[in-house]
Amino acid sequence: QTGNGKSFTKQGVLDPSSQKGIIPRAFVHIFEGIQCAGNAKFSCLEMYEDIGDLLGADTKQKLE
């Protein structure tokens, strides 16, 4: 369906901040959690049909 607000729901607008979409809100939530975690180590995962560690030494290696 077109014109029913899917893109707006995902992206929204940055100003006013009350109209940010789900993607910017999720990133804020994730990075606030990382900031509060102190010395914890994190990895960036790529999830499609296979899951791979984007920050690992071998980015082509698939995770189980």
BALOBA-1460 file (C-alpha; in Angstrom, 3 decimals):
// residues 64
<rec num="1" residu="q" x="0.000" y="0.000" z="0.000"/>
<rec num="2" residu="t" x="1.235" y="3.467" z="-0.774"/>
<rec num="3" residu="g" x="0.633" y="6.652" z="1.142"/>
<rec num="4" residu="n" x="-0.219" y="5.091" z="4.478"/>
<rec num="5" residu="g" x="2.743" y="6.407" z="6.512"/>
<rec num="6" residu="k" x="5.253" y="3.528" z="6.533"/>
<rec num="7" residu="s" x="8.260" y="5.751" z="5.778"/>
<rec num="8" residu="f" x="7.123" y="8.410" z="8.229"/>
<rec num="9" residu="t" x="6.734" y="5.781" z="10.940"/>
<rec num="10" residu="k" x="10.266" y="4.509" z="10.285"/>
<rec num="11" residu="q" x="12.041" y="7.857" z="9.745"/>
<rec num="12" residu="g" x="9.797" y="10.622" z="11.037"/>
<rec num="13" residu="v" x="11.222" y="14.121" z="11.250"/>
<rec num="14" residu="l" x="13.971" y="15.351" z="13.565"/>
<rec num="15" residu="d" x="12.260" y="18.578" z="14.569"/>
<rec num="16" residu="p" x="10.145" y="18.479" z="16.656"/>
<rec num="17" residu="s" x="11.802" y="15.549" z="18.388"/>
<rec num="18" residu="s" x="8.392" y="14.189" z="19.376"/>
<rec num="19" residu="q" x="7.942" y="13.207" z="15.710"/>
<rec num="20" residu="k" x="11.138" y="11.165" z="15.327"/>
<rec num="21" residu="g" x="10.514" y="7.767" z="13.777"/>
<rec num="22" residu="i" x="11.249" y="4.339" z="15.198"/>
<rec num="23" residu="i" x="14.731" y="4.092" z="13.608"/>
<rec num="24" residu="p" x="16.208" y="7.315" z="15.113"/>
<rec num="25" residu="r" x="14.606" y="6.467" z="18.477"/>
<rec num="26" residu="a" x="16.105" y="2.960" z="18.381"/>
<rec num="27" residu="f" x="19.591" y="4.319" z="17.656"/>
<rec num="28" residu="v" x="19.339" y="6.790" z="20.546"/>
<rec num="29" residu="h" x="18.234" y="3.975" z="22.853"/>
<rec num="30" residu="i" x="21.061" y="1.666" z="21.733"/>
<rec num="31" residu="f" x="23.804" y="4.284" z="22.065"/>
<rec num="32" residu="e" x="22.541" y="5.469" z="25.458"/>
<rec num="33" residu="g" x="22.724" y="1.852" z="26.633"/>
<rec num="34" residu="i" x="26.267" y="1.502" z="25.332"/>
<rec num="35" residu="q" x="27.284" y="4.754" z="27.014"/>
<rec num="36" residu="c" x="25.967" y="3.512" z="30.376"/>
<rec num="37" residu="a" x="27.686" y="0.126" z="30.060"/>
<rec num="38" residu="g" x="31.137" y="1.360" z="31.082"/>
<rec num="39" residu="n" x="33.960" y="-0.883" z="29.854"/>
<rec num="40" residu="a" x="31.738" y="-3.508" z="28.235"/>
<rec num="41" residu="k" x="32.686" y="-4.556" z="24.714"/>
<rec num="42" residu="f" x="30.187" y="-4.531" z="21.895"/>
<rec num="43" residu="s" x="30.104" y="-5.773" z="18.355"/>
<rec num="44" residu="c" x="28.124" y="-4.641" z="15.347"/>
<rec num="45" residu="l" x="26.165" y="-7.450" z="13.735"/>
<rec num="46" residu="e" x="24.860" y="-7.678" z="10.216"/>
<rec num="47" residu="m" x="21.632" y="-9.683" z="10.052"/>
<rec num="48" residu="y" x="20.170" y="-10.860" z="6.795"/>
<rec num="49" residu="e" x="19.932" y="-14.527" z="5.928"/>
<rec num="50" residu="d" x="23.263" y="-15.041" z="7.689"/>
<rec num="51" residu="i" x="24.654" y="-13.243" z="10.735"/>
<rec num="52" residu="g" x="28.175" y="-11.860" z="10.531"/>
<rec num="53" residu="d" x="30.331" y="-9.810" z="12.895"/>
<rec num="54" residu="l" x="31.116" y="-6.537" z="11.101"/>
<rec num="55" residu="l" x="33.824" y="-5.587" z="13.606"/>
<rec num="56" residu="g" x="35.559" y="-8.973" z="13.716"/>
<rec num="57" residu="a" x="38.883" y="-9.773" z="12.073"/>
<rec num="58" residu="d" x="37.203" y="-11.844" z="9.355"/>
<rec num="59" residu="t" x="34.006" y="-10.066" z="8.297"/>
<rec num="60" residu="k" x="33.151" y="-12.882" z="5.870"/>
<rec num="61" residu="q" x="32.986" y="-15.490" z="8.656"/>
<rec num="62" residu="k" x="29.402" y="-16.371" z="9.503"/>
<rec num="63" residu="l" x="28.246" y="-16.713" z="13.113"/>
<rec num="64" residu="e" x="26.315" y="-19.783" z="14.200"/>
